[in-house]
Amino acid sequence: MRLSQMLFVTLREDPAEAEIPSHKLLLRAGYIRRIASGIYAYLPLMWRVLRKVSQIVREEMDATGAQETLLPQLQPAELWQESGRWETYAKAEGIMFSLDDRQQRQLGLGPTHEEVITAVARDLIRSYRQLPQNLYQIQTKFRDEIRPRFGLMRGREFIMKDAYSFHADEESLRQTYAAMDQAYRNIFRRCGLQFRAVEADSGAIGGSASQEFMILADAGEDEILYTEDGRYAANVEKAVSLPAEAIASAFTTFEKRETPGTDTIASLCEFLKADPTQVVKQVLYQAVFDNGKLLPILISIRGDQSVNEIKLTNELTRRAADYGAKTVIALTVPDAEALKKWTAAPLPLGYLGPDLADSAIAVNESIIPKFLRLVDPTAAELQNFVTGANEVNFHVVGANWETNFPKPAVVDLRTALVGDRAQHDSSQVLASARGIEAGHIFQLGLKYSQAMGATFTTENGTEEPLWMGCYGIGVSRVAQAAVEQSYDKDGIIWPVAIAPYQAVVVIPNITDTEQVAAAEKIYADLTAAGIETLLDDRDERAGVKFKDADLIGIPYRIVTGRSLKEGKVEVVQRASKESSVIAVGSVVETVQDWIAAAIV
Amino acid sequence: MRLSQMLFVTLREDPAEAEIPSHKLLLRAGYIRRIASGIYAYLPLMWRVLRKVSQIVREEMDATGAQETLLPQLQPAELWQESGRWETYAKAEGIMFSLDDRQQRQLGLGPTHEEVITAVARDLIRSYRQLPQNLYQIQTKFRDEIRPRFGLMRGREFIMKDAYSFHADEESLRQTYAAMDQAYRNIFRRCGLQFRAVEADSGAIGGSASQEFMILADAGEDEILYTEDGRYAANVEKAVSLPAEAIASAFTTFEKRETPGTDTIASLCEFLKADPTQVVKQVLYQAVFDNGKLLPILISIRGDQSVNEIKLTNELTRRAADYGAKTVIALTVPDAEALKKWTAAPLPLGYLGPDLADSAIAVNESIIPKFLRLVDPTAAELQNFVTGANEVNFHVVGANWETNFPKPAVVDLRTALVGDRAQHDSSQVLASARGIEAGHIFQLGLKYSQAMGATFTTENGTEEPLWMGCYGIGVSRVAQAAVEQSYDKDGIIWPVAIAPYQAVVVIPNITDTEQVAAAEKIYADLTAAGIETLLDDRDERAGVKFKDADLIGIPYRIVTGRSLKEGKVEVVQRASKESSVIAVGSVVETVQDWIAAAIV
């Protein structure tokens, strides 16, 4: 392609709308243009990158036997009502755009396709003989984000590959899940990206096991905890670890102590000469279910630890049915205003004990008049601990579970921290990295098939719900994440496998017929050799052309400059900026060798 | 691909929801599944067809130098307000789905992209040096159809290729328009389709010249009029022709005659012993503009002719500004109810003359108190004609324009008919065919660039609006139209170029190890030779497999049946049903030759 004929406009200045480097660079280098908040046009260069990422995804999916399909973007509300997700996705704070058609029927714009594919499977899959199946699509999705930002990273319209598998049993699901894990590793590797597969939370999608693929980058929104031995990596939302060991408590006798002005762990420990690892602190939460009920929650956790709200939300989701609800729609730490609605008298905050009476909660129609009591293992295993006495300025010391307090259900709720010891090997310490979530695979289990009645006939003739998995990759996010991972002060450094073009031939001076002729010949030769090549034949200064070539990040640049007199051209590698002067006749072979070495 | 592993379900019966053969066949053969009215899932076989059509489109577009891009599907209302189309597209009877985001900002779901691309061009194109440009995308579009039907033919979600070109002058636009015309002919030819390029109406898109590409099929919604010499073809909405020659009138004196009970052309002609070609009849219409005003229209046309409402709508759109409006939103023949709002006294219907007084219209706020008077050339050229006297039971005879009646503006408004003589050669007669509109190219001119301020700096330094063209192909419609054009009682007959697979190897009896081994070998050999092949290794009866192979329409079938004992297999061509028995060793070469011969 000749740059003189391409719709190609670069900007000198960083656009004001962009916050992170990759977003700035894609705008400056003419890859994308903003049409509305979180909505972008992919210009020709960007579209080539997206097509290359898609093609790598397609090849790896096809290699596993998955079948490509395309499902509708407009989805009838009825399907989402069947799965029970319409309320959380399309209403209130939901992230699904919804609309009415001319018949006043409700439709949603697909952010994901579990419902549609389950309806298709319900229709088409009748027998175990048709199983397993794995269907995928590469498609634009929609999310009505609260705060669209970072360009393609968190857009309202974005390209996803999503796959859905169906199985006769859990073992078959596990096999496909493992195949997808491998396919995803292949995809990110082939795209030329540094990534990490991590244990993840399943979120609103539901299901049991799930794993995220994080593209490592400093501007990543996600924090990953991992061990150097490579045997453990997890999203901080999900990570587990061994906390620092508790120091044995010196309080061997249970007694109530006056502890004036000690409503923080620090002040309490200072007053009692105790260590935070000897304290059981109580934390209050308030959950709101989809049936409108508020649930007050009392969590006991060790004094030096903090609650991971994602883990807590998951626990509440598992327990939703106990409260006549399907799901949790909000989880908050109740503020003074909220507490007024709970309680008649003010609670002794900072002095709460694990036995805070249910009667502390005002019986109010919207409130479930009993605490959900949970204890984190860090607190559950303490002996002779310090904790609140449910009275301002008083604590108890030397307390023990069951002897002094009934022990609530034990649930892992703590936030793992950098520096924690790993569970698999206590000599390994958790380190932290930032990443961009670019893929996520889930074992959904029976959640959707049961809700929507997608069953099959087993070999024994019984009717059972289909086992399901789902597997997503953010194609447009991968493209931008590649830039976030790989750029310098001059611009983008594309991995060769997904660069829009592999080479650019620059004519420093287009009035020099010798330069033009040589460049045209090299351009034709490279193109004929199957190398995707740009020819910068614009009537611009050489400096502008070099700057643009660096900015758009084409891996290999060939310059038909001064050395042409000796039958040579300059070749520059974008990533290393290494430059050499080689014979015109060896350009094709040199670039071919470089590409072969760069593409894995 | 092995059919045993594919999500592949055929139906024995025609689905009740389908009306036309192609829709029935695509459902029965497992290509598509309905998710909601006018909304379909493309199953794996269908998706392969759609990808093949897309790839042919892409190659032909790229060959013209057009650049592929992807524009957003969600489009801000502001852009459509700039072009003035929001009211007609998103409101009232509009076909654009619209919705509000969480910030209560209005968005439309793109049925087309003139506005978005013009906004992009306004941003990126500054100078004549950047011109011409032609950008295209292949994308799912949305239309809130009043009556979605015929499967993918008129869906609410469908795949389009749309391209938009930008130019410094009209001549450059004409060149790209011609290149697109040729590219479209190449595309339909390469898809293996019988088609006709026809003159077309520009409709709501606007602009001057436009041409449609019709895939010929009996179930087509469009009527085409064409001449056998191949020099003329047009959509009936747009077609022109020479009407039958008028018989010279014998009424040489102008006089009023009592003509009792002659409120039809037939009864009038019988009474006066006149010919319909000697009569000027008056037809009333009522237009509603986007500003809410009603315009009464009085059209004079020859007695044997009828008004083409598309031509009339176009004329009104051209005149909208005269009435303080941007566009026409409805055109109807006023019924008795509507006429009551126009007139104080009943009009002498059946006896109207070209001089029907403006005072016949009640001055009513919503009505423009003067007729728009137009005369079709068929009536304008008559002499000594018969026409109404504006009095029940009375006509005038021997009338002439200007002498007896002022002559209104002459505008071509007549409907061309089968059997009319062609304008380019009166020895050619118009014939009729039915077609499915699958492509449409437009010279838009300055309509969008002027409305949205998309200008460029000319070589002389002046600022001028960009000249624009737009070019669409209905990719999903092409795929279904191919079926509508090519099927038989047993199923689909895909053109080889867009068949989901080129060959299917059928194992009649999968318990016969010799059959299985031979089939596996042939399957492997065909696949290795780059021939897209299905292997029907399902545990089904041979009859079921043959029926399915015919139904899904794979061009070449190889059967490892009885003749295997002699080292031979049966090969069957789907289109002709010709069957032959050939040596196993020559299967690959035979199929390769067939494919090479079939793909143009």
Interface residues (C-beta under 8 A of the other chain):
Chain A: M1 Q5 M6 L7 V9 G30 R33 I35 A36 S37 I39 Y40 A41 Y42 L43 P44 W47 R48 L50 R51 G65 Q67 E68 T69 L70 L71 P72 Q73 L74 Q75 P76 L79 F97 S98 L99 D101 R102 Q103 R105 L107 L109 V116 A119 V120 D123 L124 I125 R129 Q130 Q133 L135 Q139 T140 F142 D144 I146 R156 E157 D539
Chain B: M1 Q5 M6 L7 V9 G30 R33 I35 A36 S37 I39 Y40 A41 Y42 L43 P44 W47 R48 L50 R51 G65 Q67 E68 T69 L70 L71 P72 Q73 L74 Q75 P76 L79 F97 S98 L99 D101 R102 Q103 R105 L107 L109 V116 A119 V120 D123 L124 I125 R129 Q130 Q133 L135 Q139 T140 F142 D144 I146 R156 E157 D539
